[in-house]
Amino acid sequence: MPNRKNKADVSASETIAALEAELHDFLRQKAACAERVKQLLFEEDPAQGKIFAKEIFTLQQEKLRLEVEAQVRRNKINRIREVGLS
């Protein structure tokens, strides 16, 4: 029986590691979106007709989606740490 528990622990550790990698990827993408929004806001010049409202809005939606995906991964990691894989 102890061998079975050890395999479950390894599986949980591997799952957590994969989820953490996904989490970091989502956070990296979110930071890139935020940086791009800042860049577009800086480059906007309504007097010259340079308006990026649609792109900014789309990036902000993507940023929110990525935050939700990151939170889902955090929740899964916490659940596995608390109750294990089921």
C-alpha positions in Angstrom: 0.0 0.0 0.0 2.8 2.6 0.7 4.0 2.2 -2.9 0.6 3.2 -4.2 0.6 6.3 -2.0 4.0 7.2 -3.3 2.8 7.0 -6.9 -0.1 9.2 -6.1 2.3 11.8 -4.5 4.5 11.7 -7.6 1.5 12.1 -9.9 0.2 15.0 -7.8 3.6 16.6 -7.9 3.9 16.2 -11.6 0.4 17.6 -12.1 1.2 20.6 -9.8 4.4 21.2 -11.8 2.5 21.2 -15.1 -0.2 23.5 -13.7 2.5 25.9 -12.3 4.1 26.0 -15.7 0.8 26.9 -17.3 0.2 29.5 -14.6 3.5 31.2 -15.3 2.8 31.1 -19.0 -0.6 32.8 -18.5 1.0 35.4 -16.3 3.7 36.1 -18.8 1.1 36.6 -21.6 -1.0 38.8 -19.3 2.1 41.0 -18.6 2.8 41.2 -22.4 -0.8 42.3 -23.0 -0.5 45.0 -20.3 2.7 46.3 -21.8 1.1 46.4 -25.3 -1.8 48.4 -23.9 0.6 50.9 -22.3 2.4 51.2 -25.6 -0.8 51.8 -27.6 -2.0 54.3 -25.1 1.3 56.2 -25.3 1.2 56.1 -29.2 -2.4 57.3 -29.4 -2.8 60.8 -30.8 -6.5 61.7 -31.5 -5.5 65.0 -33.1 -3.6 63.0 -35.8 -6.3 60.3 -36.1 -4.2 57.7 -34.3 -6.7 55.9 -32.2 -6.3 52.3 -31.0 -9.5 51.9 -29.0 -10.5 48.6 -30.6 -7.0 47.1 -30.1 -6.8 48.3 -26.5 -10.3 46.9 -25.7 -9.4 43.6 -27.3 -6.1 43.4 -25.3 -7.9 44.3 -22.1 -10.4 41.5 -22.7 -7.5 39.1 -23.4 -5.8 40.3 -20.2 -8.9 39.5 -18.2 -9.2 36.1 -19.8 -5.6 35.3 -19.0 -6.2 36.4 -15.3 -9.2 34.0 -15.1 -7.1 31.2 -16.6 -4.3 31.9 -14.1 -6.8 31.9 -11.2 -8.3 28.5 -12.4 -4.7 27.1 -12.3 -4.1 28.5 -8.8 -7.4 26.9 -7.6 -6.5 23.5 -9.1 -3.1 23.6 -7.5 -4.6 24.5 -4.1 -7.2 21.8 -4.4 -4.6 19.2 -5.2 -2.4 20.3 -2.3 -5.4 20.2 0.1 -7.1 17.0 -1.0 -4.9 15.3 -3.6 -5.9 14.0 -7.0 -9.3 12.4 -7.1 
